[in-house]
Amino acid sequence: MSAENKALDAPVSSLKGVGEALTQKLSRLRIDSVADLLFHLPLRYQDRTRITPIGTLRAGHEAVVEGEVVAAEVVSGRRRSLLVRLRDGSGLLSLRFFHFSPAQQQQFQPGSRVRGFGEARAGATGLEIYHPEYRLLKADAPPVEDHLTPIYPATEGLHQTRLRALIEQALARLDDAPEALPDWITPDLRSRFRLPELHRCLHALHQPPPEIDPEQLASGHHPATRRLALEELLAHRLSLQTVRLRIQEDGAPALASGRGLQARFLTQLPFSLTAAQRRVLDEIGADLAREVPMLRLVQGDVGSGKTVVAAMSALAAISGGCQAAMMAPTEILAEQHYRAFKAWFTPLGIDVAWLAGKLKGKARLDTKAAIQDGRAQMVVGTHALFQDDVHFQRLGLAVVDEQHRFGVHQRLALREKGEAGGLTPHQLVMTATPIPRTLAMSAYADLDVSVIDELPPGRTPVKTVAMPGERRPEVVERIRHACAEGRQAYWVCTLIEESEALECQAAEATRDELVEALPELAVGLVHGRMKPAEKAAVMEAFKAGELDLLVATTVIEVGVDVPNASLMIIENPERLGLSQLHQLRGRVGRGATQSFCVLLYHPPLSAHSKERLAVMRETTDGFRIAEKDLELRGPGEVLGTRQTGLAQMKIADLERDADLLDRIAPLAEALMASHPEASQPLIRRWLGEEAGRYGQV
């Protein structure tokens, strides 16, 4: 490779004026190479392309001004400052400096000419600009800027002028050797998908001409921004597809013979499968019958019957002489799944094992031995299942519940658990958090998606009401009435200022208040700081009907099933996202009785909070709620911070650029078909070290 071709791959220290200290500051911005500078895009722009007459200045507006110094003096007041009076024939303006040196004061001799930039404000002497950027002009004054001035994301000790100068050096290198930054979206694909060239886009975004539409630039809808956003989304999709291809290079057991065992299982269920469950099972069955690892995501709203789908899939694996494993994010949920599978599978002669962090000593050793020698045909547990010291004899199916709690890498590590049998297990990922289509297309591009979009018959939708905190006594009476009729209730305390300790204190205080207000009721408490065994014991007592009212933090969000609970109070619902509120509400309405959810808010509510609570009152459709949640909170919040990659996108915005997602799949397909060699460089360009990690899972 020639020196020219290395020009952009070279470290930033190869640029003029970049020493060790500056290299470290740039590294904090994830700028390590010259090419990284090109993809460090401006946050906004300033228009310094024309001089504004002083007489037309307006307070609050940024402008370039030019004029003659009339006077410069140090003035006293609340703060000592250097005041420079400037005149241009249309009016007078003051430049005010609170930090200045005697040498600086000497620069501003009466009669000298100054060009300055800043925001005009109303001050003691009329319009003033505080600490403007300025230069003293000589006879051969340089022209004003010929492009908009970029404002970049910066870090402590790294100023805009230095960043601009470095990026100008990087752009000059790009101009000298355009081939050093390949446009991996080739001319034929650019033409087919109507995309501008990469080099032009970078120039347009770093040095926009004055005639460019500022609204388009500011909103991220300029064609140059869109081109880069599309490339970044494409890189994310290609990275996940690479993972998928790598996993599917390995063989998987063909599991086509589960119908007999599945039929026996269905006869013991007290209900029939819904049409949606049967459709999803057909999709899973077709995957399991192939000798290629299944990678499928099943989305189903709260109570849609995903666990039964997981059980039917596990029976297909067990019928084929393999083991099945199900991993849940919490011990409460994992234990609940274990009890369900044990009740369902023991009558079929299937041994169900349980493994979680709290299982210790001989019991743990015995369970691990049963997993390793194959006696444990169905294994249920937490992430403890996939620790290094747990070995399966022949793992054919791995089910992951509530995928968004784990993240891509934990899930993909499952493939290693099949190595003992020389096969990669099929993977079934389940979530009760409905994921908007736009997010599913990006976050789960390595997975086929199935949706259980039908609730079992006989479920009564939960009625939701919003009430201000001052009506708390009415809510307490409602609990008294419901429990007197033999039903149970939840009272959920939400997170206070992101502090689990404060949240737990609030829950304890609420429990004490409710015990005092409702002495005839048995009140329990569950929060995140309790030991798993304590939490499980309280939940078991609530499920058994020994407790009337359960005060809890959001630890009960996922999967706890108490059909007799028909009333839920969520305190400070304005602190939670819509999808989380929907998950919490799903803990009631699991029986035939009409259930209620009371959103006990603290006024005044912002317009944003009012809109969110209105959505909760109007619909119980999880997908509609998820779409609204994405609109209001953005993708990082909706998916959860553990979802690799998406929340850290540099340029793309999944909400703003949702319409691009329809173009990503066909573009990825076309690129892999015609230019497969472009895939890895594109991934490296946008994901950097992430790309390497994706390749190794």
Buried (B, 14 or more C-beta within 10 A) or exposed (E): EEEEEEBBEBEBBBBEEBEEEBBEBBEEBBBBBBBBBBBBBBEEBBBBBEBBBBEEBEEEEBBBBBBBBBEBEEEEEEEEBBBBBBBBEBBBBBBBBEEBEEEEBEBBEEEBBBBBBBBBBEBEEBBBBBBBBBEEBEEEEEEBBEBBBBBBBBEEEBEBEBBBEBBEBBBEBBEEBBEBBBBBBBEEBBEEBEBBBBBEBBBBBBBBEBEBEBEBBEEBBBBBBBBBBBBBBBBBBBBBBBBBEBBBEBEBBBBBEBEEBBEEBBEEEEEEBBEBBEBBBEBBBEBBBBEBBBBBBBBBBBBBBBBBBBBBBBBBBBBBBBBBBBBBBBBBBBBBBBBBBBEBBEEBEBBBBBBBBBBEEEEBEBBBEBBBEBBBBBBBBBBBBBEEEBBBBBBBBBBBBBBBBBBBBBBBBBBBBBBBBEBBBBBBBBBBBBBBBBBBBBBBBBBBBBBBBBBBEEBEEBEBBBBEEEEBEEBBEBBBEBBEEEBBBBBBBBBBEEEBEEBBBBBBEBBEBBBEBBEEBBBBBBBBBBEBEEBBBBBBBBBEEEBBBBBBBBBBBBBBBBBBBBBBBBBBBBBBBBBBBBBBBBBBBBBEBEBBBBBBBBEEBEEEBBBBBEBBEEBBBBBBBBBBBBBBBBBBBBBBEBBBBBBEBBBBBBBBBBEBBEBBBEBBEBBBEEBEEBBBEBBBBBBBEBBEBBEEB
